[in-house]
Amino acid sequence: MRPRKDAARKDDVIQIRAPAGTKAMLSRAATLRGQKLSEFVLDSARRQAEETILDQRIFFLDTDAHEKFLDLLDAPNKPAEELRARMARMPVWGR
């Protein structure tokens, strides 16, 4: 089986200018992941692009399902006491 032509070739170039501090942070993160800087940046950007695209998906509902959906949006469940307690705690990184 031959690999797809577009999957095997890496001939498009993306150039990005960034502040030195941002580049240093990205380089450190790439090192922690065992990746080259370009691999880390491309992988991170691709994942963010996928999330953004998925967030924009359109879905269609019939009239009954649409009404039920609107009712759920108008009257969401109250958060459990455990969730309230967790959300009230100061995160470890914020101390």
C-alpha positions as CSV (number, residue, x, y, z in Angstrom):
1,M,0.0,0.0,0.0
2,R,1.4,3.4,-1.0
3,P,1.3,6.3,1.4
4,R,-1.0,9.1,0.5
5,K,0.9,11.8,-1.4
6,D,-0.1,14.7,0.8
7,A,0.6,12.7,4.0
8,A,4.2,11.9,3.0
9,R,5.3,15.2,1.7
10,K,6.2,18.2,3.9
11,D,6.9,20.9,1.4
12,D,4.7,23.7,2.5
13,V,6.4,26.3,4.8
14,I,4.8,28.3,7.6
15,Q,6.8,31.1,9.0
16,I,6.0,32.8,12.3
17,R,7.6,35.7,14.1
18,A,7.3,35.6,17.9
19,P,8.8,37.4,20.9
20,A,11.9,35.8,22.3
21,G,10.1,34.9,25.6
22,T,7.3,33.1,23.7
23,K,9.9,31.1,21.6
24,A,11.7,30.2,24.8
25,M,8.5,28.9,26.4
26,L,7.6,26.9,23.3
27,S,11.1,25.5,23.0
28,R,11.0,24.4,26.7
29,A,7.6,22.7,26.2
30,A,8.8,21.0,23.0
31,T,11.9,19.7,25.0
32,L,9.6,18.4,27.7
33,R,7.6,16.5,25.1
34,G,10.7,15.2,23.4
35,Q,9.9,17.0,20.2
36,K,11.6,19.5,17.9
37,L,10.2,23.0,18.2
38,S,8.7,22.9,14.8
39,E,7.0,19.6,15.5
40,F,5.6,20.9,18.8
41,V,4.3,24.1,17.3
42,L,2.7,22.4,14.3
43,D,1.1,19.7,16.5
44,S,-0.2,22.3,19.0
45,A,-1.6,24.5,16.2
46,R,-3.2,21.5,14.4
47,R,-5.0,20.4,17.6
48,Q,-6.2,23.9,18.2
49,A,-7.4,24.2,14.6
50,E,-9.3,20.9,15.0
51,E,-11.0,22.1,18.2
52,T,-12.0,25.4,16.6
53,I,-13.4,23.6,13.5
54,L,-15.3,21.1,15.7
55,D,-16.7,24.0,17.8
56,Q,-18.3,25.4,14.7
57,R,-20.2,22.3,13.7
58,I,-23.8,22.8,12.8
59,F,-26.4,20.4,13.9
60,F,-30.1,20.1,13.0
61,L,-32.9,19.1,15.3
62,D,-36.6,18.3,14.6
63,T,-39.1,20.6,16.3
64,D,-39.6,18.5,19.4
65,A,-35.8,18.0,20.0
66,H,-35.2,21.7,19.4
67,E,-37.8,22.6,22.0
68,K,-36.3,20.1,24.5
69,F,-32.8,21.5,23.8
70,L,-34.0,25.1,24.4
71,D,-35.7,24.0,27.7
72,L,-32.4,22.4,28.8
73,L,-30.5,25.6,28.0
74,D,-33.1,27.7,29.9
75,A,-33.0,25.5,33.0
76,P,-29.6,23.9,33.4
77,N,-29.0,21.5,36.3
78,K,-27.7,23.0,39.5
79,P,-24.1,22.1,40.2
80,A,-23.6,19.5,42.9
81,E,-22.1,20.6,46.2
82,E,-18.9,18.7,45.4
83,L,-18.4,20.7,42.2
84,R,-19.1,24.0,44.0
85,A,-16.5,23.1,46.6
86,R,-13.9,22.2,44.0
87,M,-14.6,25.4,42.0
88,A,-14.2,27.5,45.2
89,R,-10.7,26.1,46.0
90,M,-7.6,28.0,45.0
91,P,-5.7,26.0,42.3
92,V,-2.3,24.8,43.3
93,W,-0.6,26.9,40.6
94,G,-2.4,30.0,41.8
95,R,-1.0,29.9,45.4
